[in-house]
């Protein structure tokens, strides 16, 4: 004899509309976070490398006598790479949202 389960034990699955809405919300959050990281890394590239691009010597160092800081030429590549990765993630998320 087959019995029907009572209403308390029946699980109602998410509808496809809810799943799509949740995915879009996660994509929007990922877009905003990656855009924030991109802006931060772009600012770091500008402040720590681009402003001092004419100051570097043959060893790849620049000494700022006002603040006493030494800027390294190699740091620019790292900041630019991080900015490019974060920007490409933001562009991908935006593309997926508008598709």
C-alpha positions in Angstrom: 0.0 0.0 0.0 1.4 3.3 -1.1 0.8 6.3 1.2 1.1 9.9 0.3 3.6 11.9 2.4 2.1 14.6 4.5 2.6 18.3 3.6 5.3 18.8 6.3 7.7 16.4 4.5 7.3 17.7 1.0 10.1 19.9 -0.2 9.1 22.6 -2.7 12.0 23.1 -5.1 13.1 26.5 -6.2 11.6 27.7 -9.4 13.9 28.5 -12.3 13.0 32.1 -11.9 14.3 32.2 -8.4 17.5 30.5 -9.3 18.1 33.0 -12.2 17.4 35.9 -9.8 19.9 34.5 -7.3 22.5 34.0 -10.0 22.0 37.6 -11.2 22.3 38.9 -7.6 25.5 37.0 -7.1 26.8 38.3 -10.5 26.0 41.9 -9.6 27.8 41.5 -6.3 30.8 40.0 -8.0 30.8 42.8 -10.5 30.7 45.5 -7.8 33.5 43.9 -5.8 35.7 43.3 -8.8 35.1 46.9 -10.0 36.1 48.1 -6.5 39.3 46.0 -6.6 40.0 47.3 -10.1 39.7 50.9 -9.0 42.0 50.2 -6.0 44.7 48.5 -8.0 44.5 51.2 -10.7 45.0 53.9 -8.0 47.9 51.9 -6.5 49.5 51.6 -10.0 49.2 55.4 -10.5 50.3 56.4 -7.0 53.2 53.9 -6.6 54.5 53.6 -10.1 53.1 56.0 -12.8 53.8 59.2 -11.0 57.5 58.3 -10.6 58.1 56.8 -14.0 60.7 59.5 -14.9 62.6 59.2 -11.6 63.8 55.5 -11.9 67.6 55.0 -12.1 69.4 52.2 -13.9 68.8 49.8 -10.9 65.0 50.4 -11.2 64.7 52.4 -8.0 63.4 55.9 -7.3 64.1 57.7 -4.0 61.6 60.4 -2.9 63.5 62.7 -0.6 60.3 64.4 0.7 58.8 61.2 2.2 62.0 59.1 2.3 60.3 56.3 0.4 62.0 54.2 -2.2 59.8 53.1 -5.2 60.7 50.0 -7.2 60.1 49.8 -10.9 59.0 46.1 -10.7 56.0 47.0 -8.5 54.3 48.7 -11.4 54.0 45.4 -13.3 52.4 43.7 -10.4 49.9 46.5 -9.8 49.1 46.8 -13.5 48.6 43.0 -13.7 46.2 43.0 -10.7 44.3 45.9 -12.2 44.0 44.2 -15.6 42.8 40.9 -14.0 40.2 42.7 -11.8 39.0 44.8 -14.8 38.6 41.7 -17.0 36.6 39.9 -14.2 34.3 43.0 -14.0 33.9 43.1 -17.7 33.1 39.4 -17.9 30.5 39.7 -15.1 28.9 42.8 -16.9 28.8 40.8 -20.1 27.1 37.9 -18.4 24.6 40.2 -16.8 23.6 42.0 -20.0 23.6 38.9 -22.2 
